[in-house]
Amino acid sequence: MWRFKFSAWAVVLLMTALSFGACDNDDDDTFVPPSNITEALKQVYPAAQNIEWAMKGAYYVADCWVSNDELEVWFDTNANWVMTENELNSIDQLVPAVYTAFMDSKYNAWVVTDVYVLTFPQNPMESVIQVKQGSQRYSLYFTQDGGLIHEKDISNGDDTNWPPTE
C-alpha cells in the first residue's frame, strides 16, 4: 500500500512539473516587424544594436542602442521615421535654455522622474521633463530655446511620448 501511495504522489508531482514546463514564457516572444520597417531603421540608424521591436498604437518602435544612448525609434506603417526618443540620465543634460525654463516654472519643486529629448524628421527637437507631486504627474514639453509647448497630465499612467499628428 505504501508503494502505491508513493507511486501515485510521484506521478502527480511529475505531471505538475511537466505542466509548468509547458507554460509559455512571454520573455521568449520576439516581435518581428515587416522587412521594410527594419530596413528603415538601418537607414536612419545604421549603427543600431540590441534591437527589440514593439507596437505602440499604429507605430513600430525599435528599442535599441546607438553609441552609448538607448533610443526608441518610431516608424509609421509605411516605414517612415516619425520620431526618436532619447532618455537622458538627468535634467542637467538638457540644453541650458530648457533647464533654466524648467527651474523658472511652477513645477521646479516637483520631483523629476524622467527626462527625454525627442527628435523628429520635420519638426524641431523637443525636451520632455516628467514630474510628479503626490499622485499628480505631468509631462512638460519644451522647445530647445526654453519655450513651454504644453503640459500633459499623465496621472492616469500613460506617460508615452507620442509622435505629433499632422
N, C-alpha and C positions, 0 to 999 in steps of 0.2 A: 504494500500500500504506500509506503514511504517513497519508493522508487517511482510509482505512478504520479504522486503529487509533485515530486521534484521534476519529473519529465514534463508535466503539464505546465509548471511555472517556467521552466526553461523555454518551452515553446512560446508562451505568452511574452516573455522578455525578448526573445529573438524576433517575434513578429513586431513588437513595439519598436525595437531598434531599426528594423528594416523599414517600417512605415515612416520614421523620422528621416531616414536616409533618402526617401523618395520625395521629400518636400522640395519645392522649387526654391532656389536661392536667388533672390532678386539681384544680388550683387553681381551675379554672373551674366545677367541680361545686358546686352550691349545694343544700344540703338544705332543703327547704321542708316544715315541719310542717303538719298539718291546721289549718284556719282557727280552730277553737275554741282551739287552743293559742296561736296568735298573738294572738287576742283576749284571752286570759287574761293574756298579758304586758302588753298595753296597759292592762288594768285594774289590774294590780299596779304597773307602772312606766310611766305614760303618757309620760314624757319620754325613754324609752329610744331610743338612736340607734346606728347602725352595728351592727345586729343580725346575728349569724351563728348559725345553728342547727346542732345536732348531736344525735345519740342517744348516751346513755351508759346501757348496760343497757336498762331499760324506760323510761327517763326522756327527756323532751325538754329540752334545755339550750340556753338562749339566752345567748350571749356578747355582751354589749352594754355601752354606756357610758351612765351616768346621772350627770349633772353631770360631775365630774372622776374618777369612780370606774368602773373596769372591773369588771363583775359577771358572774357566772354564775348565771342564774336557772333553777331546776329545776322542771319540771311533770311530773305523772304522766300516764298515758294518758287520764284523764278531765278533763284541763286544770285540775287542782287544783295550785295553787302549793305546793311542798313545801319549798323551801329557796332561799336566796340566799347565794352565796359572794362575799365581797369580799376581794380580795388587797390587803394593806397593803404599804407600801414598806419598813417596818422594824418591829422589835419595840417601838420607842419609841412607836409609835402605838396600842399596846394600852392598855386601861384599867389604871391603876396596880396594882390588885389582882392582875391576871394577870401583869403584868410582874414584880412582887415574888415571886409564887409560882414563876414560872419561874426567877428568879435564886436562889431558895432551894432549887431542885430539884437532883437528881443530874445533870441534863443541862446545867447552866449553863455548863460549859466546852466543850460541843459546839458545832459551827458551826450557826448558824441559817440555813436555806436559804430558807424561805418562812413567811409569816405571814398568817393569814386570820381573818376574822370571819364566822361562819355565822349567818344569821337564818332563823327558822322561823315559820310562821303560828301554831302552837300551843305549841311548846316554847320555853324561854328561849334567848337567844343563847349561842353558844359561841365561844371563841377557839381557834385551832389554831396551834401552833408546830411547824414541821417542822425537825428537827435531824439532823445526821449526824456520825459519828465513824468514820473509816476506811470500811469497807464497810457499816457499820450505819447505818440510817436509821429514824427514828421520827416519827410524828405524835403530838403531845401535845394532848389536848383538855381545855380548862379552862372552868369556869363563869365568869361575869363577876365573881364575888366571889373568884376565885382558886383555887377547888377543882379539883383534877385529877380529871377524869371518867374518862379511860382513856388508855392508851398503845397505839398501833397500830404494829406493826412493818411498815415499808414498804420494807424492804431488797430485796424482790422486784421493786420498780419500780412497783407500783400505789400511787401517792400520792393517789388520788382521795378527796375528802371526800364520802362517800355520805350521802344523807339518812337519818335514822333510820327504822327499820322499826317499825311499831306493830302 
